[in-house]
Amino acid sequence: MKKTYENAMRRLNEIATQLEKNELSIDDLATMLKESNELVDFCKAKLYQVENDCAQLQSEE
């Protein structure tokens, strides 16, 4: 599956739901937190890229 912003957000929501429902074991918690951090970093980078692209387009007009 291609890594997209939408897929990353969907996965983050899945993890958040599991955390809220206490569906994760202690053994899985560290793994999920690491995955969450990676997904958040990916989403931030995507948003930063889009923001820069928009700013560049505006400056060209």
Secondary structure as GFF3:
##gff-version 3
##sequence-region A 1 61
A	DSSP	alpha_helix	5	20	.	.	.	ID=ss1
A	DSSP	alpha_helix	26	60	.	.	.	ID=ss2
###
